[in-house]
Amino acid sequence: MKVSLNIDSDFKETRVMIETPELDGPVQEILDFIKGRETEFLVGKNGEMQHILKPDDIHYFHTEKEAVIAVTSTGSYKLKEKLYELEEILPSNKFIRLSKSVIANLHELSRFEASFNGTLCVYFKSGAKEYVSRTYVNAIKEALKMNRRKSE
């Protein structure tokens, strides 16, 4: 991997350009690092109070009555962002889509169990649970390194 840095006072803003033949693991890690640096906090509303939330403190996001709710150990907070916007700005090595209505913090998962219909039930360290729809089962298995073959 070649890395170059061009510092020039004529530049108006910082621009990061990655040129690669394919989006592989190391490149994805760089993108996630950059995205993680950009999203230092989110603002959530609980009642009339605005709260500053660190993404790492959020257990999961879910939709409720057309609103996006961030769930933490201290409570639930209504966000202005949509789920697809959160998915774009949060690092993919920490946050993963479980269904159309849920994005989870991988570091807050505690266990899961398979359902008879091909879905997974995911339990968080907090005791909350959410379901992984079939569309996202392979992605979460991959993120949790469950798709590796057992050595023979």
C-alpha positions in Angstrom: 0.0 0.0 0.0 1.4 3.4 -1.0 0.6 6.4 1.1 1.2 10.0 0.1 0.5 13.3 2.0 0.3 16.7 0.3 0.3 19.7 2.7 -0.4 23.0 1.0 -1.8 26.2 2.6 -3.7 26.9 -0.6 -6.1 24.0 0.2 -9.4 25.2 1.5 -10.3 21.9 3.3 -8.9 18.5 4.0 -9.7 15.9 1.3 -9.0 12.2 1.6 -8.8 10.2 -1.6 -8.3 6.4 -1.7 -7.5 4.7 -5.0 -7.8 1.0 -4.9 -8.5 -1.9 -7.3 -10.9 -3.4 -4.8 -12.5 -2.6 -1.4 -10.7 -5.1 0.8 -10.3 -5.4 4.6 -7.5 -2.9 5.1 -9.2 -0.3 2.9 -12.5 -0.8 4.8 -10.6 -0.3 8.1 -9.2 3.0 6.9 -12.7 4.1 5.8 -14.2 3.0 9.1 -11.5 4.9 11.0 -12.1 8.1 9.1 -15.9 7.7 9.5 -15.5 7.1 13.2 -13.4 10.2 13.6 -16.0 12.3 11.9 -18.9 11.1 14.1 -17.6 12.0 17.5 -21.1 12.5 18.9 -24.8 12.5 18.1 -27.5 14.7 19.6 -30.6 12.9 21.1 -33.7 14.4 22.7 -35.3 13.0 25.8 -38.3 15.1 26.8 -37.3 18.7 26.3 -33.6 18.1 27.0 -31.0 17.6 24.3 -28.3 15.1 25.2 -24.8 14.6 23.6 -24.4 10.9 22.9 -21.1 9.1 22.0 -21.7 6.4 19.4 -19.7 3.9 21.6 -22.3 4.4 24.4 -25.2 3.5 22.2 -26.4 -0.1 22.4 -28.6 0.1 19.3 -30.8 2.3 17.2 -34.4 1.4 16.2 -37.4 3.0 14.6 -40.5 3.8 16.6 -43.4 5.6 15.1 -41.4 7.0 12.2 -38.7 8.3 14.6 -35.2 6.9 15.2 -34.4 6.1 18.8 -30.9 5.6 20.3 -30.9 3.2 23.3 -28.1 3.6 25.9 -27.6 2.3 29.4 -29.0 5.7 30.7 -32.2 5.8 28.5 -33.6 6.3 25.1 -33.1 9.3 22.9 -34.9 10.5 19.8 -32.5 11.4 17.0 -33.0 13.6 13.9 -31.0 11.3 11.7 -32.6 8.5 9.7 -31.3 4.9 10.0 -29.7 4.9 6.5 -27.9 8.2 7.4 -26.6 6.6 10.6 -25.5 3.5 8.7 -23.4 5.8 6.4 -21.7 7.8 9.2 -21.1 5.1 11.8 -18.1 2.7 11.5 -19.1 -0.6 10.0 -16.7 -2.5 12.2 -18.7 -1.4 15.3 -22.3 -1.0 14.0 -24.3 -3.4 11.9 -27.8 -3.5 10.5 -29.9 -6.2 12.0 -33.1 -5.4 10.1 -34.9 -2.6 8.3 -35.6 -1.0 11.6 -32.5 -1.8 13.8 -28.8 -1.0 13.8 -26.7 -2.6 16.6 -23.4 -1.8 18.3 -21.5 -5.1 18.0 -19.7 -4.4 21.2 -22.9 -4.4 23.1 -24.1 -7.8 22.0 -23.9 -10.6 24.5 -25.5 -13.7 22.9 -27.9 -14.9 20.2 -30.0 -17.8 19.4 -31.2 -19.2 16.1 -34.9 -19.1 15.3 -36.8 -21.9 13.5 -37.6 -19.5 10.6 -34.0 -18.6 9.7 -33.7 -15.5 11.8 -31.5 -14.8 14.8 -32.6 -13.4 18.2 -29.8 -11.1 19.5 -29.5 -10.3 23.2 -27.7 -7.2 24.3 -25.6 -6.9 27.5 -28.4 -4.7 28.8 -30.9 -7.6 28.6 -32.8 -6.1 25.6 -33.3 -8.3 22.6 -33.9 -7.7 18.9 -34.3 -9.9 15.9 -32.0 -10.2 12.9 -34.1 -10.6 9.7 -33.0 -13.3 7.2 -31.7 -10.6 4.9 -29.0 -9.6 7.4 -28.2 -13.0 9.0 -25.1 -13.6 6.8 -23.7 -10.1 7.4 -23.9 -10.5 11.2 -22.4 -14.0 11.1 -19.6 -12.5 9.0 -19.1 -9.6 11.4 -19.0 -12.0 14.3 -16.6 -14.3 12.4 -19.1 -17.2 12.6 -18.8 -18.2 8.9 -15.3 -19.6 9.3 -15.0 -23.3 8.7 -14.0 -25.6 11.5 -10.6 -27.2 11.1 -10.8 -30.8 10.2 
